[in-house]
Amino acid sequence: MKCEPGCGACCIAPSISSSIPGMPEGKPAGVRCVQLDEDNLCRLFGDPSRPDVCHQFKAAPDICGGGSKQAMANLIELERIT
């Protein structure tokens, strides 16, 4: 499955504990990553400074559902239960 262009749910909903360029302490859940541009695309995609956790995330139907709203809801729920 390919990411839905402009979704950005994986860059907003979950917490990220590793350092991100511009966010050295990582980011809390629900906070927009500073590397997410105005079109909800990652500025670090393909860049070696992109955190491993971001690189390892793969879009999947059970996570992303049928679109960005479902992806956000699913990721918020996963964050809540973990």
ChimeraX commands (.cxc) that place a marker at each C-alpha (Angstrom):
marker #1 position 0.00,0.00,0.00 radius 0.5
marker #1 position 1.25,3.49,-0.81 radius 0.5
marker #1 position 0.72,6.45,1.49 radius 0.5
marker #1 position -2.14,8.74,0.61 radius 0.5
marker #1 position -0.51,11.99,-0.53 radius 0.5
marker #1 position -1.18,14.74,1.97 radius 0.5
marker #1 position -2.37,12.45,4.77 radius 0.5
marker #1 position 0.29,13.19,7.40 radius 0.5
marker #1 position -1.47,11.18,10.13 radius 0.5
marker #1 position 1.71,9.25,10.98 radius 0.5
marker #1 position 3.50,12.58,11.47 radius 0.5
marker #1 position 0.87,13.99,13.82 radius 0.5
marker #1 position -0.95,11.29,15.82 radius 0.5
marker #1 position 1.83,9.17,17.36 radius 0.5
marker #1 position 4.48,10.20,19.82 radius 0.5
marker #1 position 8.06,9.85,18.60 radius 0.5
marker #1 position 10.70,9.42,21.28 radius 0.5
marker #1 position 13.73,9.67,19.01 radius 0.5
marker #1 position 15.30,12.93,17.93 radius 0.5
marker #1 position 13.93,14.60,14.81 radius 0.5
marker #1 position 15.78,17.46,13.11 radius 0.5
marker #1 position 14.15,20.53,14.63 radius 0.5
marker #1 position 12.67,18.48,17.49 radius 0.5
marker #1 position 15.68,17.09,19.40 radius 0.5
marker #1 position 13.50,15.62,22.16 radius 0.5
marker #1 position 11.14,13.92,19.70 radius 0.5
marker #1 position 7.46,14.85,19.68 radius 0.5
marker #1 position 4.41,14.13,21.82 radius 0.5
marker #1 position 1.31,12.47,20.42 radius 0.5
marker #1 position -1.01,14.84,18.61 radius 0.5
marker #1 position 1.72,17.37,17.85 radius 0.5
marker #1 position 2.52,18.08,14.23 radius 0.5
marker #1 position 6.12,17.22,13.31 radius 0.5
marker #1 position 8.10,20.29,12.29 radius 0.5
marker #1 position 9.28,18.38,9.22 radius 0.5
marker #1 position 5.74,18.04,7.88 radius 0.5
marker #1 position 5.27,20.67,5.17 radius 0.5
marker #1 position 2.13,22.65,4.30 radius 0.5
marker #1 position 1.02,19.82,1.97 radius 0.5
marker #1 position 1.44,17.24,4.78 radius 0.5
marker #1 position 4.50,15.73,3.13 radius 0.5
marker #1 position 7.68,14.86,5.02 radius 0.5
marker #1 position 10.57,17.20,4.25 radius 0.5
marker #1 position 12.98,14.44,5.33 radius 0.5
marker #1 position 11.63,11.66,3.10 radius 0.5
marker #1 position 14.68,9.95,1.59 radius 0.5
marker #1 position 17.05,11.95,3.81 radius 0.5
marker #1 position 19.43,9.99,6.07 radius 0.5
marker #1 position 18.56,12.28,8.99 radius 0.5
marker #1 position 14.97,10.98,8.95 radius 0.5
marker #1 position 14.42,9.01,12.19 radius 0.5
marker #1 position 14.51,5.22,11.90 radius 0.5
marker #1 position 11.02,4.93,13.39 radius 0.5
marker #1 position 9.67,7.07,10.55 radius 0.5
marker #1 position 11.62,5.16,7.93 radius 0.5
marker #1 position 10.32,1.84,9.28 radius 0.5
marker #1 position 6.65,2.88,9.27 radius 0.5
marker #1 position 4.84,1.37,6.29 radius 0.5
marker #1 position 1.34,2.28,5.20 radius 0.5
marker #1 position -1.01,-0.66,5.64 radius 0.5
marker #1 position -4.79,-1.05,5.25 radius 0.5
marker #1 position -5.28,-2.02,8.91 radius 0.5
marker #1 position -3.53,1.16,10.05 radius 0.5
marker #1 position -4.43,3.64,7.34 radius 0.5
marker #1 position -7.94,2.44,6.61 radius 0.5
marker #1 position -9.73,4.17,3.78 radius 0.5
marker #1 position -8.10,7.58,4.03 radius 0.5
marker #1 position -6.49,10.24,6.17 radius 0.5
marker #1 position -9.39,10.61,8.65 radius 0.5
marker #1 position -9.45,6.87,9.32 radius 0.5
marker #1 position -5.65,6.77,9.53 radius 0.5
marker #1 position -5.68,9.56,12.12 radius 0.5
marker #1 position -8.36,7.81,14.18 radius 0.5
marker #1 position -6.55,4.48,14.02 radius 0.5
marker #1 position -3.19,5.96,14.98 radius 0.5
marker #1 position -4.72,7.95,17.85 radius 0.5
marker #1 position -6.30,4.74,19.17 radius 0.5
marker #1 position -3.02,2.81,18.83 radius 0.5
marker #1 position -1.22,5.58,20.69 radius 0.5
marker #1 position -3.87,5.51,23.42 radius 0.5
marker #1 position -3.59,1.75,24.02 radius 0.5
marker #1 position 0.20,1.56,23.96 radius 0.5
marker link #1:1,2 radius 0.2
marker link #1:2,3 radius 0.2
marker link #1:3,4 radius 0.2
marker link #1:4,5 radius 0.2
marker link #1:5,6 radius 0.2
marker link #1:6,7 radius 0.2
marker link #1:7,8 radius 0.2
marker link #1:8,9 radius 0.2
marker link #1:9,10 radius 0.2
marker link #1:10,11 radius 0.2
marker link #1:11,12 radius 0.2
marker link #1:12,13 radius 0.2
marker link #1:13,14 radius 0.2
marker link #1:14,15 radius 0.2
marker link #1:15,16 radius 0.2
marker link #1:16,17 radius 0.2
marker link #1:17,18 radius 0.2
marker link #1:18,19 radius 0.2
marker link #1:19,20 radius 0.2
marker link #1:20,21 radius 0.2
marker link #1:21,22 radius 0.2
marker link #1:22,23 radius 0.2
marker link #1:23,24 radius 0.2
marker link #1:24,25 radius 0.2
marker link #1:25,26 radius 0.2
marker link #1:26,27 radius 0.2
marker link #1:27,28 radius 0.2
marker link #1:28,29 radius 0.2
marker link #1:29,30 radius 0.2
marker link #1:30,31 radius 0.2
marker link #1:31,32 radius 0.2
marker link #1:32,33 radius 0.2
marker link #1:33,34 radius 0.2
marker link #1:34,35 radius 0.2
marker link #1:35,36 radius 0.2
marker link #1:36,37 radius 0.2
marker link #1:37,38 radius 0.2
marker link #1:38,39 radius 0.2
marker link #1:39,40 radius 0.2
marker link #1:40,41 radius 0.2
marker link #1:41,42 radius 0.2
marker link #1:42,43 radius 0.2
marker link #1:43,44 radius 0.2
marker link #1:44,45 radius 0.2
marker link #1:45,46 radius 0.2
marker link #1:46,47 radius 0.2
marker link #1:47,48 radius 0.2
marker link #1:48,49 radius 0.2
marker link #1:49,50 radius 0.2
marker link #1:50,51 radius 0.2
marker link #1:51,52 radius 0.2
marker link #1:52,53 radius 0.2
marker link #1:53,54 radius 0.2
marker link #1:54,55 radius 0.2
marker link #1:55,56 radius 0.2
marker link #1:56,57 radius 0.2
marker link #1:57,58 radius 0.2
marker link #1:58,59 radius 0.2
marker link #1:59,60 radius 0.2
marker link #1:60,61 radius 0.2
marker link #1:61,62 radius 0.2
marker link #1:62,63 radius 0.2
marker link #1:63,64 radius 0.2
marker link #1:64,65 radius 0.2
marker link #1:65,66 radius 0.2
marker link #1:66,67 radius 0.2
marker link #1:67,68 radius 0.2
marker link #1:68,69 radius 0.2
marker link #1:69,70 radius 0.2
marker link #1:70,71 radius 0.2
marker link #1:71,72 radius 0.2
marker link #1:72,73 radius 0.2
marker link #1:73,74 radius 0.2
marker link #1:74,75 radius 0.2
marker link #1:75,76 radius 0.2
marker link #1:76,77 radius 0.2
marker link #1:77,78 radius 0.2
marker link #1:78,79 radius 0.2
marker link #1:79,80 radius 0.2
marker link #1:80,81 radius 0.2
marker link #1:81,82 radius 0.2
view
